[in-house]
Amino acid sequence: MQLPPPYFKSSAPPELIRDLQQIENLADACYRSLRLLTIPRNVAIWAALTGVIGRAEQLVAQKGYASQAHVSLLQNLSRSVAQIIAWVGRFGSQYFAARRAFRWSASLDSAVNEAIFVAHAYFGFSANYPLWHKNLLLAESPDKQTVRFSIPGDSGTLRVRAYLQGIRPSHLRPSQGLPFQPGMEESVKKSIAGLVRAGSKADGELSFSYGRPKRIWRALYEVHLKSLNALFRRDDRFDLGGYSIGDFKQVYAGLLAVCSLHENACYLRGLKENAYPLDSAVLLDRREQWQRLLSDLTSIQFSKVEMMVKDLTFDDDGLPDVYVHPFVPLSKGADLLGVAPQFVLNSRADENIIRVCSHVRPEVHDVLSLAKEDEMRETLAANCRFGLRVGGPYALPKPLPDIDVVVEDTSDSSVVIAELKWIRKTLRATEHSSRREELVKGIAQIKKIRQFLSGNTDFLRRTGAITQDLSKFRHVYFMVISRDYLIWNSEVGCPIVEFEPFLGAMRALSPLSTQIDDLLEFDWLPVEGRDFRIEFDRKTLNGVSVESPIFFSNY
């Protein structure tokens, strides 16, 4: 008798596990016929980068820069090109051509189109199968060639998933565009236009070059550094294992300056010649020249820049993502490095460098992790309205966990007792399992704290954490406050709320209890139908198909 679908892997019938494994094996072999694998390795990788730049620029011409369509396309292209580079690196030609072979052609365009299509379709398999193997998705197979994945949980789980993908209710939506859009002074725009008009020279129908415009780079560097100062959330003094976050911020601002000039110059060149200069779209330079340029531009020690460039160099055995690792090797020995400016200009450098650090130097990341709670607490204390009292951490008798933060509003007779969790955003699908475990641990911790304090209501008053016995407060809240990752848990006595909405409640002028009660209505989460919709997307490769839920914003 057939059991009703869908199933977690742990409870699936053997025949379903067998059928799904066969589908996965066929999908995993989808790269084998790609034409890019038959041409010189560096030409194939350069072509993939160039091809996605061309597609991004086509959309900009139609929809505008930093539009929702532009941002979404770049995210999809980032995944696709990273997968293509990984396939080429593992299974492609071992031959490296001379740099002069980097010339766009109709045959390359066709081969890149094919590869992007396959890589995009393969993402439907590679993003969902790891979650099925971790028992985080349900699966069913309507026939032996199709697998359909679905998300377990109720509407709250779906709202959290949408929130993690950047979808917000109307009152919390950011202005259209990117996290930061550096303003470019008219004088800089005119200088770039002059560079294209007079300083560039044609090397071919789709190429052009210019000198080293240090004055323009320095002007753009100052603009981008100011933007990064507003964007970065970590203390500049934190050591990342050879350089500080402040050092990295300056060097990345230098990289942004070089990339923004090049992107704008290519755009203007395309208008002038009525053809985007695809042969020159990828920034190319020797590793040492990249390092020297960024060191000279920022005055950061060369050895530190050398280490940063190494950390930001694409490695398909590491964390393959051109947002995170923009320097892509294009020669044997990885001496020649290519950069696609569009991904650098649309990246979150503050988050990405922490991801890199966690992978290449785990011990440094562990030190950073220990400071996260202090930073969250300090941010809350620095931004709370007058009349709120913020303190922590407070040690409980062992083996109980510490209380991370206590917020008291004496005028309202209310107090919040919370665990703080700043959890690194996921880069791989398999990371969801460990992130979830961290928050489940936080729920268990706050339950233990609540149980202890219910029998020791005078404990926090005696330690100085609050001004009176806990039993005398009219409003007492226990919760987990999480930053950058979230799971749905509305359980009375230990809900999970996200840091940014909680911070907004701390700033509000109304009583703390009013703000927390509103927060626990979860109106800061998007609502299906109103703010987002879920559609099942079907992808087919090698005769097998995957159907998976995709979240779309309704704005």
N, C-alpha and C positions, 0 to 999 in steps of 0.2 A: 504494500500500500504506500503510495507516494505521500510524503509529508508536505504540508502547505508551505510554499515559499513566502518571503525570502529568509535567508539564514545568515547568521554569523558563521565564520569558518569553523569555530570550535564546536558548533552543533550541526553542521551540514552533513548530509548523507555522503558516504564515500563516493558514490557515482557523480554527485554534483562537484565535489572537490576535484575529481579526475577530469570532468569536462571543463571546468574553469582553468585547470592547469594547462590543458591542451590549448585552450584559447589564448592563454597568456604566452605560451611558448611560440605560437604562430605570430602573435603580435610582436614579441621581442625580436623576431627575425625580419622585421619589415625593412630594415636598412639595407639588406643585402644587394638589392638591385639598383641602388642609387648611383647615378652617373658621376656624382661628385667624388665617389670613392675611387674612381678610375683615373683621375687627373692628379698632377702633383699636389702633394699635401698642402703646402702653403698657399697655392693658388686656390684650392678648394675652400680653405678657411677664409682667405681674403674675399673670395666671391660671396660666401655666405654673409659676411659682415656687410659687404657692399650692397648685396641684394636687399637685406632688411632695411638698410638706410634708404634705399630708393623707394621702398614701399612706404616707409614712414613719411618721407617727404611728399609723396603723392597724396597721402591723406591730409597733411598739413595744408596743401594747396586747396583741398576741397572743404575741410572742416575747420581749419585754423589751428594755430599752435596752442598747446595746453588745453585743448578741448577734451571733453570726456572720451570722445572717440579716439583722439590721439594718445591719451594716457593709456587707455585699454589696449590699443594696438601695440604700443611699445612693450607692455607687459607680456602680451602673447608672443611678440617677436623675440623678446629676450629669452623666453623659455625655448622657443624653436631653434634660434641660432646656437644657444648653448648645447642643445641636444645634437645638432648637426656637427658642431665642432668636436664634441665628444665622440661621435661615430667616426668622423674622419680621422681623429687621433688614434682610435683603437683599431679600426678596420680598413682605413684608407691606404692610399699609395704611400710607400716609404720614400719616394723620390721628392726632392725639394728643387723647385725651379729658381732661376735667377729673378731678381726683383723686377726686371723689365717685363716679365710675363704677367704682371698684374695689370691686365687690360680687359675692360668689360666687353662682352660680345653677346650676340643673340644666343649662342649655344650655352654660355654660362648662365644667362638669364633663365633659359629653359631648365637647366639642371638645378639651379637654385630654387626655382618655382616648385619643381618636383620634390626637392628635399624639404622645403618649408611645409608643403602639404602633408608629407609623411610624418614629419616631426610634430606638427600640430595635432594630427590625428592620434599619434602615438601617446601624446600627453594624456588623452582620455584613459588609456590603459595604465601608464606609469604613475599617474596621480592617484588612481583609485585602488589598484591591486595591493600596494603596500598597506593601505588602510584595511582592506579585507583580511590580509594576512595577520594584522594586529587586532582583529575583531572590533574595528571601529566603524565598519560599514557592513550593511546587509547586502547579500547578492542572491540573484536567482538567474536561471538560464532557461528562457522560453524555448530555445532550441539549442542544439549542440554547437552552433556557430555564434551565439550571442550571449553576452552577460549583461545583466542590468543591475546596477548598484543603486542603493537608496540609503538615506541617512536615518539612523535610529533616533528615537526621541520624539518629544512633543513639539509644539509650536515655539516654546521657549528656546529649545536647542537650535531651531532654524533661525530664530531672531539673532542668537549669538553668532552663528556662522556668518550671517549677513553682516553683522557688526564688524567681525574680524576681517571681512573683505572690504571694509571702508564704507559700507552703506549706512546712512544716518537718517533719522527722522528730520523733517524740514527745519525745525528750530535749532538743529545742531549741525547742519550741513555747512562745510567750509565754502568759501567763494570758489567759483569755477577755476580750475587750473591746478598747478603743482604746489607742493609744500612751500616753495619760495619761487618768486619770479623776479630776479634781479633787474632793476631798472637800468637802462643803458642811456647814458647822456647823449644828447644830440651831437656833441663834438666827437664822441667815440663812434657813433654811427657814420658820421661823415668821414672819419679816418678810415673805417673799414671799407666804405664805398670807394674812397680814393685808392685804397690798396688794391681793390679788385679792378678798378678802372685803369689805373696807371702802373701799379706795381706788380701786377700778375703777368704771367706769360704763358701762352698756350703750349702744351707739350703733346697735344693730340686733341681730337674732336671732343672728348669727354674729360679732359684733364686740364689743370692749371696749377701754377705754383706761385709762391711769394716768398719774400725773405723772412727775417726774424724780427717782427715788429714789436720790439720790447716795450716801447712807450704805450702802445695799445694794450698789450698784455698786462702791464702794471696797472693801468687804469681799470681794466676789468677785474684784476686780482683784488683791488680794494673793494669793489662792489660785491664780489662773491664772498669775500671774507666777512663782510658785514652781514650778508645773508646767512652764512653758516653760523655766525655767532648767535643769531636769533634762533636757528634751527637746532643746534646741538643741545642735548639735555644732560650731558655728563660733564663733570668738572675737568677743566683743561689740564689739571695737574696729574690726572690718573696716568700711570705708567702702563703702556701696552706691551712692554717687554723690549725696550731699546729706544722707544720714542713715546712721547706723551700724546694725549688726545689733542692738546693745544698744538703740538708740532704737526700732527696729522691734519688738523683743520686748516692750517696755513698751506700745507702742501696740496691738499685737495682743492683749496681755493685757487691755487696756481694752475692745477689741471683743468678746473672749470674755466678759467680765463682763456687758456689755450684752446679748449674745446668750443667755447662760445664764439670766439673770433672765427674759428674755422667753419663752424656750422653757418654762421651768418655770411661769411665770405662765399661759401659754396652756394648758398641760397641766392645771393646777389649775382654771382657768376652765372647761375642757371637762368636767371631772368635776362641777363645781358646776352647770353648765347642761345636762349630758348631751348636749353638742354642741360639738365643737372649734371655736374661734372663727376660722374660716378667713378672714374679712374682715380680721382683725388679725394673721394668722400671719406675714406679711412685715413686717419692720421698715422703716418709711418715714420719711425725713427729707431736708431740703434738704442739699446737699453741704456748705455752709458750717456748718450745724448739726452734722452728723456730725464735721467737722473740729474745731469748737469743743468739742464734748463730749469727744472723745478727747484733745484737748490739755489741757483742764481736769482730766480724770480722771487723766492720767499726768504732767502738768507738762512734757511735751515741747513744744518750741517749735512754734507754730502753723504756720509755714512748712514745717517738716519733716513735720508731720502732713498738711498739704495735699499734699505730694509723695507721701506714702505712699498716701493715699486715691486719688490719680490713678493710681498704679502698680497698685492693687488694683481698679480699675474695669474691668468687663467690656467687652471690645471684640471684636466678632466677626471683625475683621480681624487680630487678634493671636493670643493663645493662649486660645481660648474654653473656659473651664472655671470653674465656679462655686466649686470648691474653691480654685483659684488666684486668681480675681478675684471676690470675693464681692459687691462693690458693683455693682449692675445698674441702669443708667440707665432711668428710667421717665417721663421728660418730654423735650420737645423742648429741645435744648441740654444735656441730661444734668445738669440742676440737681437734680432729685429722684432720689434713689438708694434702691433697695430692697435689703435683705439677708435671705436665708433663713438663720436662725440654725443650723439643723441642719447645714448644710455647713461653716459656720465652726467649730462645736464639734467636728467630726470631721475637720478638715484637719490636714495637716502643714505648719504655717506656716514652719518652718525651711527645708524643701525648696522650698516654693512661692515664697518671696521670691527665692531664688537663680534659679529659673526665670524669674521676672519680670525680674530684673536682666539675665539673659543675653539676654533679648529686647529690652528697651527701652534698655539701656546696655551693649552688648557690650564696650566698652573697660573698663568696671568689672569685668565678669565675668572678663575676661582677667587682670586683676590678682589677683582672688580665686583663679583657677585656679593661678597661680604659687605661691600659699601652701599649696595643698592637700597637696603632698608633705611640707612641713614639719610640718603639723598631724598627718598620719598617723604620721610618724616620732616626733613628740613624744608622741603618744598611746601608741605602742608602748613607748617608753622609760619613760613614767610608769606603765605598767601591767604591765611584765614582772616576773617573780619575781626574787628575789635570786639572783645568780650568772650572770645573762645580761648580755651586753655588747652595747649597741645603738649604732650609729653611722652616719653618712652625712650628706650625699652625698660620694662620692669620685670625683674626675675621672680619667678614663682619657685616654690620648693621643688627640688629635683625629684623625679625625672620629668616634671611638667615643663612644657615649653614656655619661653618668655612671652610676655605681652609686648607686641611691637609698638603699638601706639594707643594712647588714650586721649580722647577729645571731650572736654567738658564745657557745657554752657550753664553756668550757675543761675543766670536769670531765668532760664527755661527749665531748670532742674532736669537736665538731660545729659547723658554720657554715652559715648561710643567707645567700645573696646574691640580692637581689630588686629588681625594678622595681616602683614604686608607681604605681597609677593610680586616682585618685578621679574617677570618671566620672559626670556628672550623669544622673539618671534620665530616662527617656524620657517625653515628654508626647504626642508625635505618633508614629504608627506609622512614619513615614518616618525618624525619628531613629535607629531601630535600626541602620541601615546605617552612619552615622557613628560610633556608639558601638562597633560591632563593629570598625571600622577602627582605632580607638584601641587596642583590646586586641590586635589582630593586629600593630600596630606595636610594642606592648610585648613580644610574643613574639619578634619579630625583634631587638629591642634586647637581650633577655636572652641570645639565641643568640650575638650578637656579643660580648657580655661574657664568656660562657662560653668561646668560642673563644680570645679574647685571654688569659684567665687560665690556660687549659690550657697555653699556651706561655710564660707568665710567672708561674709559681706563687709567686714571692717578691714580686710587686708589692704586694699588699695588706699584707704584713708591713712592707715598707719605708715605706709611707705611714702606718702606725700603725693601720690598720683592723682587723687581727687580730694575734694574738700570735705566730704561727709561720707557716712556709711552708705554703701551701695544700695541698701534696701530703702533708703530715704529718697532716692531719685524717682521722679514720676516716669521718666523714659530712659530705659537702658537697652542698648543695642549691641549685639555681638555680630561680627561680620568678618569676611575676608575681602581685602581690597587688593585687586590684582591690576598690574600694569602690563600692557602689550600682549596679553593673552587672556582668554576667558573661557569658562564653561558655564553652562546653565545650572544654577542651583538657587532656587527661591525658598528653600527650606526655612521655616520659621526658626529664628535663633542662630542661624549661620549662613545667611545668604552671601553670594559673591557679587560684588559690584566692581565696576571698572574705575581706575584711578581718576581719569579726567572728569567724569560726571561727579565723583565724590569731591574732587577739588572745587568744582563749580558750586557744590552745596556749601563748602566751607567759606566761600567768598560771599555768599548771599547774605543779605541783611536780616532776613526773617529768622525766627527761632530755629535752633539746630534740629529740634524734633520735627518741625514742619518740613524742613529740607530733607531729612532722612526718610520721613514717611513718603514724601514725593519720590525720592530716589528709589525706594523699594516698590514703587508702582512700575518701575522699569520702563518708563516712558522715554528714556534715553536710548532704548533699543529700537531698531526699525521694526515695522509691522508688515507681515506678508500681505500683499494685495495693495496696501497703501504706499509703502516705500520700496518694496521689492517683489519680484516674482521668481518662481523656480520653474525652469523648463528642462525637460530631459533632452540632452544632446546626444546624437548618435554619430559615432565615428567607426569607419570600416577600414581594415588593413588585412592583407593576406587572406581574404575570404572570411575573416571573423570580425565581429562588431562589439562595441561597448556602448552602453547607454548609461549616462551619468547625469546627476542633477547639477544644473548650472544656475547660479544666482545672478539676476539682472536687476539693476536699480530701475526705478520707475521715474527717474528724473534726469 
